[in-house]
């Protein structure tokens, strides 16, 4: 599978500085190379699984990703994982009919789950 380049906004937890983080993914792995966070690769069973590892790394290093994959109210079902490879996620909101969101689309900071 070919690599796809994406940019996601990230926020420095210490001072609120906003930056754009470039990443590449091929469906099951994500690679970053950045002057402010370094370079790393994360692999998993699908894109969401790989993103959760990236999210943990970013937050441990003081950066908060501001995209749907880092929201505290998203989930991935087995069928959706099969169809989208983990790129599409359900928002856990019964009133709105569990809408679908793209993992790398920008999310409101208030929706992001800050890891302990």
N, C-alpha and C positions, 0 to 999 in steps of 0.2 A: 504494500500500500504506500502511496506517495505521502510525503510530509506536507502538512497544511500549516501555514504560519498564521498566528492570531496575536492580537494585542489585548491585554486586559489592564484596567486601571488598578493600581495598588496604592495604599496609603500607609505612610510611615506612622506607626503607632505612637512614637515618642513625640513627634512634633506636627503631625498632620500633613506633611509634605506629600503631594500627589505625584506619581510617576506612571509611565506606561511600561508594562512588562511584555516583552516579545517572547512568545513561546511557539514551539512547533509540536505538532502531534501527528501520529499515524494511526490513531484509533485505539491503541492499547498502551501507548507510552507518550510522555510529554517531556520535552527537553527545553530548558531555559539557558540562556547565555546573556548575562546582564552585567554592566559595569557596577551596579549598586548592590547586587545580591549574589553574583557569581554564576557559575554554570553547574547544572545538575540535570539528571534524567530520572524520571519516575515511571515505573511500569506497574500495570495491574491487569485484572481480568477484563476491564473495559475502560473507557475514557473517564467516567466518574470515579472509579476506583483509583486510577492514576492521579486524578485531580485532588482527591482527598489527601493523598500523600504530599503533593505539591503544596496544598493549603497548610498542612501541618508544618512543613519546612518553612514556608514564608512567615507564618505567624511566630514560629520559634525564633526567627531572625528579625522580628519587629515589623513585619509588613502584613497588611490586611488586604487580601484580594477583594475587589469590589465587583464581583460577578456572581451570576446565579449559582454556580457550583459551590460557593461558600455560604450560601443562605442556610439558615437553620431549619427552614420549613420545606426543603426539597427532598424528594425520594425517587428511587428508581425501582421499577418493578421488573421481574424477570422477562416478561414479554417486551417491555419497552427497551430493556437492555439488548435483547435480541434484534429488535428492529432498528434501533438508533446507535447501538454500540456504546451507550452511555452518554451520548451527546445531548439527548433531550431528557428532561426531568419533569416530574410532576411536582406542582406546588401543593402542599398539604392544606388545601382550603376547600372544604366540602361545599360551602356556600357558593363558591365560584365554579364548582364542577371540576376541581383538580386540574387547573390549566397547565399546559405544557410550556416549558421555557428552555431556551438553548443555554447550555452550560457556561459559555463564555460571554454571553450578553451581560451588559452592565446592570448591576442591582443597587438598590438603595442601601446605604451603609446601615440603616436601622434594621434591615433584613438579614445582615451578615451575622453569622454565629462566631463570636470570638472564643477561641479555644483556651482552655485553662492552662 
